[in-house]
């Protein structure tokens, strides 16, 4: 079990970080092609999940350092050989999830501004008349 624990934790971190980014992309309607869709603000649960992804990203590497004496020599060599690739992958995924969250927040900001303007100035039809 010690041989595979860092890999299992790393795969969990990858899945978690991809899920956070996917949630932000879906809620932010980033892939719909709409010009100014109505987008909800980023929920605090998603913000907490993004913060947790930082912990989950670091966890496999910390666990490997703590249990490396119990890991077999071939698996230890595997982990050491691919360490920087694994770090790079999870860091890129974390940055992409952060970018997706930022884009959702910017779209939600525009949605809120549009809602304020509609309340203040009324809603207009295509001919300029009030609906």
N, CA, C and O of each residue as an XYZ file, in Angstrom:
524
protein
N       0.830     -1.203      0.000
C       0.000      0.000      0.000
C       0.863      1.251      0.000
O       0.505      2.249     -0.626
N       1.986      1.211      0.688
C       2.872      2.374      0.748
C       3.408      2.725     -0.634
O       3.695      3.888     -0.916
N       3.543      1.714     -1.500
C       4.048      1.977     -2.843
C       3.093      2.848     -3.665
O       3.534      3.648     -4.491
N       1.810      2.693     -3.440
C       0.828      3.365     -4.288
C       0.125      4.552     -3.629
O      -0.615      5.272     -4.299
N       0.339      4.764     -2.351
C      -0.360      5.847     -1.647
C      -0.072      7.224     -2.242
O      -1.021      7.973     -2.473
N       1.185      7.602     -2.505
C       1.406      8.930     -3.119
C       0.730      9.067     -4.484
O       0.214     10.135     -4.813
N       0.728      7.997     -5.278
C       0.104      8.061     -6.594
C      -1.414      8.214     -6.477
O      -2.027      8.975     -7.226
N      -2.008      7.495     -5.544
C      -3.453      7.605     -5.329
C      -3.819      9.016     -4.878
O      -4.800      9.591     -5.351
N      -3.032      9.568     -3.967
C      -3.288     10.938     -3.500
C      -3.091     11.951     -4.619
O      -3.831     12.931     -4.707
N      -2.097     11.720     -5.478
C      -1.849     12.629     -6.593
C      -3.023     12.586     -7.573
O      -3.482     13.627     -8.042
N      -3.504     11.383     -7.881
C      -4.645     11.252     -8.783
C      -5.896     11.917     -8.200
O      -6.674     12.532     -8.929
N      -6.082     11.792     -6.888
C      -7.202     12.468     -6.233
C      -7.058     13.980     -6.366
O      -8.037     14.671     -6.646
N      -5.844     14.501     -6.169
C      -5.611     15.942     -6.292
C      -5.902     16.419     -7.711
O      -6.488     17.484     -7.905
N      -5.496     15.635     -8.696
C      -5.767     15.983    -10.097
C      -7.279     16.017    -10.340
O      -7.801     16.975    -10.911
N      -7.971     14.974     -9.907
C      -9.425     14.913    -10.117
C     -10.137     16.064     -9.411
O     -11.047     16.670     -9.977
N      -9.732     16.365     -8.188
C     -10.349     17.443     -7.413
C     -10.146     18.787     -8.117
O     -11.089     19.566     -8.256
N      -8.934     19.054     -8.553
C      -8.628     20.333     -9.176
C      -9.349     20.480    -10.514
O      -9.845     21.560    -10.835
N      -9.410     19.411    -11.289
C     -10.152     19.450    -12.552
C     -11.641     19.694    -12.280
O     -12.295     20.439    -13.011
N     -12.167     19.070    -11.237
C     -13.588     19.256    -10.899
C     -13.877     20.705    -10.523
O     -14.897     21.256    -10.934
N     -13.000     21.324     -9.752
C     -13.200     22.730     -9.374
C     -13.202     23.610    -10.622
O     -14.065     24.476    -10.769
N     -12.248     23.396    -11.514
C     -12.197     24.168    -12.753
C     -13.422     23.933    -13.621
O     -13.950     24.869    -14.222
N     -13.875     22.687    -13.688
C     -15.056     22.358    -14.496
C     -16.317     22.997    -13.926
O     -17.172     23.464    -14.679
N     -16.436     23.019    -12.609
C     -17.595     23.669    -11.980
C     -17.613     25.155    -12.326
O     -18.660     25.701    -12.671
N     -16.463     25.804    -12.235
C     -16.405     27.230    -12.558
C     -16.677     27.477    -14.041
O     -17.338     28.453    -14.394
N     -16.173     26.604    -14.906
C     -16.424     26.761    -16.345
C     -17.906     26.578    -16.658
O     -18.464     27.313    -17.473
N     -18.546     25.599    -16.013
C     -19.967     25.349    -16.263
C     -20.832     26.472    -15.702
O     -21.715     26.980    -16.394
N     -20.585     26.862    -14.454
C     -21.397     27.928    -13.859
C     -21.130     29.272    -14.495
O     -22.017     30.124    -14.543
N     -19.909     29.478    -14.989
C     -19.563     30.733    -15.643
C     -19.962     30.775    -17.099
O     -19.771     31.786    -17.776
N     -20.529     29.652    -17.593
C     -20.965     29.523    -18.984
C     -19.850     29.945    -19.933
O     -20.067     30.698    -20.883
N     -18.652     29.440    -19.652
C     -17.480     29.852    -20.422
C     -17.401     29.180    -21.783
O     -16.739     29.693    -22.686
N     -18.055     28.058    -21.942
C     -17.947     27.323    -23.197
C     -19.208     27.412    -24.051
O     -19.334     26.687    -25.039
N     -20.139     28.286    -23.687
C     -21.404     28.367    -24.414
C     -21.332     29.286    -25.635
O     -22.136     29.154    -26.557
N     -20.386     30.202    -25.644
C     -20.280     31.136    -26.758
C     -21.220     32.324    -26.651
O     -21.269     33.155    -27.557
N     -21.970     32.417    -25.555
C     -22.883     33.541    -25.365
C     -22.071     34.811    -25.090
O     -20.997     34.767    -24.490
N     -22.620     35.949    -25.550
C     -21.896     37.213    -25.386
C     -21.917     37.702    -23.940
O     -20.859     37.929    -23.353
N     -23.086     37.864    -23.367
C     -23.205     38.325    -21.981
C     -24.249     37.483    -21.248
O     -25.348     37.964    -20.972
N     -23.917     36.240    -20.935
C     -24.901     35.395    -20.250
C     -25.063     35.820    -18.799
O     -24.190     36.468    -18.222
N     -26.195     35.443    -18.225
C     -26.395     35.686    -16.794
C     -25.642     34.597    -16.036
O     -25.893     33.405    -16.213
N     -24.719     35.033    -15.193
C     -23.825     34.109    -14.486
C     -23.930     34.376    -12.990
O     -23.873     35.529    -12.565
N     -24.083     33.322    -12.184
C     -24.111     33.514    -10.730
C     -22.711     33.796    -10.194
O     -21.709     33.457    -10.823
N     -22.662     34.415     -9.036
C     -21.362     34.669     -8.408
C     -20.722     33.349     -7.991
O     -21.402     32.331     -7.857
N     -19.417     33.378     -7.788
C     -18.692     32.193     -7.343
C     -19.119     31.909     -5.912
O     -19.033     32.782     -5.048
N     -19.578     30.696     -5.663
C     -20.044     30.362     -4.312
C     -18.853     30.161     -3.377
O     -17.747     29.838     -3.809
N     -19.106     30.356     -2.108
C     -18.045     30.164     -1.122
C     -17.613     28.710     -1.049
O     -16.477     28.416     -0.678
N     -18.512     27.797     -1.400
C     -18.123     26.385     -1.425
C     -17.060     26.126     -2.484
O     -16.145     25.335     -2.260
N     -17.170     26.781     -3.630
C     -16.179     26.622     -4.683
C     -14.864     27.286     -4.277
O     -13.787     26.761     -4.563
N     -14.949     28.420     -3.622
C     -13.737     29.075     -3.125
C     -13.028     28.169     -2.112
O     -11.806     28.024     -2.153
N     -13.796     27.565     -1.212
C     -13.210     26.637     -0.237
C     -12.629     25.413     -0.937
O     -11.572     24.921     -0.542
N     -13.302     24.920     -1.965
C     -12.780     23.769     -2.709
C     -11.479     24.112     -3.411
O     -10.581     23.274     -3.493
N     -11.365     25.328     -3.918
C     -10.112     25.757     -4.549
C      -9.006     25.848     -3.503
O      -7.870     25.459     -3.774
N      -9.318     26.352     -2.324
C      -8.313     26.409     -1.255
C      -7.892     24.996     -0.841
O      -6.711     24.738     -0.609
N      -8.849     24.100     -0.751
C      -8.533     22.710     -0.411
C      -7.692     22.044     -1.490
O      -6.880     21.170     -1.187
N      -7.873     22.440     -2.732
C      -7.077     21.833     -3.795
C      -5.597     22.113     -3.602
O      -4.759     21.300     -3.990
N      -5.264     23.248     -3.011
C      -3.865     23.551     -2.705
C      -3.307     22.539     -1.717
O      -2.188     22.052     -1.877
N      -4.085     22.231     -0.707
C      -3.668     21.211      0.266
C      -3.558     19.844     -0.399
O      -2.590     19.116     -0.181
N      -4.555     19.500     -1.213
C      -4.545     18.192     -1.873
C      -3.389     18.059     -2.856
O      -2.875     16.960     -3.063
N      -2.977     19.170     -3.464
C      -1.847     19.146     -4.388
C      -0.549     18.856     -3.642
O       0.294     18.102     -4.127
N      -0.390     19.445     -2.479
C       0.849     19.257     -1.719
C       0.901     17.909     -0.993
O       1.985     17.384     -0.738
N      -0.245     17.360     -0.668
C      -0.318     16.159      0.162
C       0.453     14.954     -0.381
O       1.191     14.344      0.392
N       0.335     14.573     -1.645
C       1.067     13.391     -2.102
C       2.576     13.533     -1.979
O       3.274     12.557     -1.702
N       3.073     14.731     -2.182
C       4.509     14.947     -2.103
C       4.990     14.898     -0.653
O       6.068     14.376     -0.365
N       4.180     15.446      0.258
C       4.533     15.373      1.682
C       4.467     13.931      2.182
O       5.322     13.496      2.953
N       3.455     13.199      1.744
C       3.322     11.802      2.152
C       4.505     10.991      1.639
O       5.038     10.152      2.365
N       4.919     11.229      0.406
C       6.064     10.502     -0.135
C       7.317     10.753      0.689
O       8.072      9.824      0.974
N       7.540     11.996      1.070
C       8.717     12.312      1.886
C       8.645     11.582      3.227
O       9.660     11.094      3.724
N       7.460     11.507      3.808
C       7.307     10.862      5.112
C       7.432      9.342      5.054
O       7.913      8.729      6.007
N       7.007      8.724      3.952
C       6.998      7.254      3.912
C       7.994      6.672      2.911
O       7.901      5.488      2.585
N       8.924      7.450      2.425
C       9.806      6.964      1.364
C      10.650      5.758      1.780
O      11.069      4.984      0.919
N      10.905      5.584      3.060
C      11.657      4.401      3.508
C      10.831      3.127      3.343
O      11.389      2.043      3.172
N       9.516      3.251      3.393
C       8.626      2.099      3.274
C       8.273      1.773      1.818
O       7.707      0.717      1.536
N       8.605      2.672      0.904
C       8.311      2.478     -0.511
C       9.416      1.623     -1.124
O      10.596      1.822     -0.837
N       9.024      0.672     -1.969
C      10.015     -0.195     -2.608
C      10.941      0.618     -3.509
O      10.580      1.700     -3.972
N      12.116      0.092     -3.745
C      13.128      0.801     -4.530
C      12.656      1.136     -5.947
O      12.882      2.257     -6.403
N      12.008      0.205     -6.664
C      11.543      0.586     -8.011
C      10.502      1.704     -7.999
O      10.538      2.593     -8.850
N       9.575      1.666     -7.041
C       8.567      2.729     -6.967
C       9.188      4.044     -6.513
O       8.794      5.108     -6.991
N      10.141      3.989     -5.611
C      10.837      5.205     -5.182
C      11.548      5.835     -6.377
O      11.508      7.052     -6.553
N      12.199      5.009     -7.198
C      12.870      5.525     -8.395
C      11.858      6.134     -9.368
O      12.123      7.166     -9.985
N      10.700      5.490     -9.497
C       9.631      6.020    -10.354
C       9.182      7.385     -9.867
O       9.094      8.334    -10.647
N       8.900      7.481     -8.578
C       8.441      8.763     -8.014
C       9.494      9.842     -8.179
O       9.168     10.976     -8.530
N      10.746      9.508     -7.933
C      11.812     10.508     -8.053
C      12.030     10.922     -9.507
O      12.352     12.078     -9.779
N      11.859      9.990    -10.439
C      12.047     10.280    -11.855
C      10.963     11.240    -12.368
O      11.248     12.143    -13.155
N       9.744     11.039    -11.922
C       8.624     11.821    -12.448
C       8.124     12.900    -11.486
O       7.025     13.424    -11.666
N       8.902     13.227    -10.489
C       8.494     14.218     -9.484
C       8.142     15.557    -10.119
O       7.054     16.083     -9.886
N       9.043     16.111    -10.914
C       8.832     17.448    -11.454
C       7.723     17.475    -12.495
O       7.041     18.488    -12.646
N       7.537     16.386    -13.204
C       6.418     16.319    -14.144
C       5.097     16.337    -13.375
O       4.161     17.040    -13.757
N       5.024     15.563    -12.291
C       3.822     15.544    -11.455
C       3.535     16.898    -10.836
O       2.384     17.333    -10.781
N       4.586     17.567    -10.367
C       4.416     18.915     -9.799
C       3.912     19.871    -10.866
O       2.998     20.658    -10.621
N       4.504     19.803    -12.043
C       4.101     20.699    -13.123
C       2.647     20.506    -13.528
O       1.921     21.476    -13.747
N       2.227     19.251    -13.626
C       0.852     18.967    -14.029
C      -0.141     19.544    -13.024
O      -1.089     20.224    -13.416
N       0.062     19.284    -11.740
C      -0.913     19.763    -10.761
C      -0.874     21.285    -10.624
O      -1.905     21.906    -10.364
N       0.288     21.885    -10.795
C       0.345     23.347    -10.728
C      -0.367     23.996    -11.913
O      -1.065     24.996    -11.745
N      -0.196     23.439    -13.097
C      -0.902     23.967    -14.269
C      -2.409     23.815    -14.079
O      -3.171     24.732    -14.382
N      -2.835     22.662    -13.580
C      -4.268     22.461    -13.338
C      -4.803     23.430    -12.290
O      -5.916     23.937    -12.427
N      -4.022     23.690    -11.246
C      -4.460     24.634    -10.210
C      -4.592     26.044    -10.779
O      -5.552     26.750    -10.469
N      -3.642     26.455    -11.602
C      -3.721     27.784    -12.217
C      -4.914     27.869    -13.162
O      -5.611     28.883    -13.192
N      -5.150     26.813    -13.929
C      -6.319     26.812    -14.821
C      -7.624     26.893    -14.038
O      -8.550     27.591    -14.450
N      -7.708     26.188    -12.917
C      -8.915     26.265    -12.082
C      -9.083     27.675    -11.527
O     -10.199     28.191    -11.454
N      -7.980     28.290    -11.139
C      -8.041     29.664    -10.629
C      -8.500     30.623    -11.736
O      -9.296     31.527    -11.485
N      -8.000     30.425    -12.947
C      -8.402     31.275    -14.074
C      -9.896     31.096    -14.361
O     -10.602     32.072    -14.616
N     -10.376     29.849    -14.318
C     -11.810     29.602    -14.539
C     -12.653     30.304    -13.472
O     -13.711     30.857    -13.770
N     -12.174     30.275    -12.230
C     -12.888     30.946    -11.143
C     -12.885     32.457    -11.366
O     -13.902     33.117    -11.154
N     -11.764     32.998    -11.787
C     -11.664     34.431    -12.055
C     -12.598     34.832    -13.189
O     -13.282     35.851    -13.100
N     -12.630     34.028    -14.264
C     -13.506     34.351    -15.388
C     -14.974     34.276    -14.995
O     -15.778     35.094    -15.442
N     -15.330     33.303    -14.166
C     -16.715     33.237    -13.677
C     -17.033     34.482    -12.863
O     -18.106     35.068    -13.011
N     -16.103     34.886    -12.004
C     -16.336     36.072    -11.171
C     -16.491     37.331    -12.024
O     -17.334     38.175    -11.721
N     -15.687     37.471    -13.091
C     -15.811     38.641    -13.965
C     -17.157     38.643    -14.699
O     -17.786     39.690    -14.845
N     -17.592     37.467    -15.158
C     -18.886     37.386    -15.837
C     -20.031     37.659    -14.861
O     -21.023     38.291    -15.225
N     -19.894     37.184    -13.630
C     -20.921     37.450    -12.619
C     -20.971     38.937    -12.297
O     -22.047     39.486    -12.060
N     -19.829     39.584    -12.286
C     -19.779     41.029    -12.051
C     -20.538     41.779    -13.148
O     -21.277     42.722    -12.868
N     -20.349     41.352    -14.390
C     -21.085     41.975    -15.494
C     -22.583     41.715    -15.377
O     -23.398     42.592    -15.664
N     -22.933     40.523    -14.960
C     -24.350     40.190    -14.773
C     -24.974     41.104    -13.730
O     -26.071     41.624    -13.930
N     -24.276     41.299    -12.618
C     -24.795     42.177    -11.565
C     -24.927     43.613    -12.063
O     -25.909     44.288    -11.754
N     -23.952     44.080    -12.829
C     -24.037     45.438    -13.375
C     -25.215     45.563    -14.332
O     -25.933     46.563    -14.308
N     -25.414     44.559    -15.167
C     -26.557     44.584    -16.091
C     -27.879     44.602    -15.329
O     -28.808     45.312    -15.715
N     -27.969     43.835    -14.261
C     -29.204     43.804    -13.474
C     -29.476     45.155    -12.820
O     -30.623     45.600    -12.772
N     -28.448     45.801    -12.324
C     -28.617     47.126    -11.719
C     -29.075     48.128    -12.778
O     -29.976     48.928    -12.527
N     -28.467     48.086    -13.943
C     -28.849     49.012    -15.005
C     -30.280     48.760    -15.482
O     -31.009     49.708    -15.774
N     -30.680     47.514    -15.562
C     -32.057     47.210    -15.971
C     -33.057     47.737    -14.957
O     -34.100     48.274    -15.331
N     -32.744     47.586    -13.662
C     -33.654     48.103    -12.622
C     -33.707     49.617    -12.651
O     -34.771     50.201    -12.448
N     -32.602     50.251    -12.896
C     -32.557     51.698    -12.839
C     -33.173     52.345    -14.078
O     -33.891     53.339    -13.971
N     -32.898     51.789    -15.231
C     -33.341     52.414    -16.468
C     -34.492     51.681    -17.146
O     -34.961     52.116    -18.198
N     -34.941     50.614    -16.584
C     -36.012     49.848    -17.206
C     -35.450     48.939    -18.292
O     -34.292     49.054    -18.694
N     -36.280     48.060    -18.739
C     -35.879     47.153    -19.796
C     -36.442     47.668    -21.104
O     -37.602     48.075    -21.169
N     -35.634     47.652    -22.136
C     -36.038     48.197    -23.421
C     -36.141     47.085    -24.453
O     -35.398     46.105    -24.405
N     -37.077     47.249    -25.390
C     -37.183     46.281    -26.478
C     -36.260     46.688    -27.614
O     -35.505     47.652    -27.492
N     -36.319     45.960    -28.710
C     -35.406     46.208    -29.829
C     -35.630     47.575    -30.475
O     -34.710     48.113    -31.090
N     -36.851     48.160    -30.349
C     -37.154     49.445    -30.954
C     -36.907     50.618    -30.015
O     -37.187     51.765    -30.363
N     -36.385     50.334    -28.827
C     -36.100     51.407    -27.885
C     -37.238     51.721    -26.938
O     -37.113     52.615    -26.102
N     -38.347     51.006    -27.050
C     -39.485     51.235    -26.170
C     -39.348     50.457    -24.876
O     -38.659     49.439    -24.817
N     -40.013     50.947    -23.839
C     -39.967     50.266    -22.544
C     -40.894     49.079    -22.546
O     -42.026     49.156    -23.024
N     -40.409     47.986    -22.012
C     -41.225     46.765    -21.921
C     -41.968     46.754    -20.608
O     -42.713     45.815    -20.328
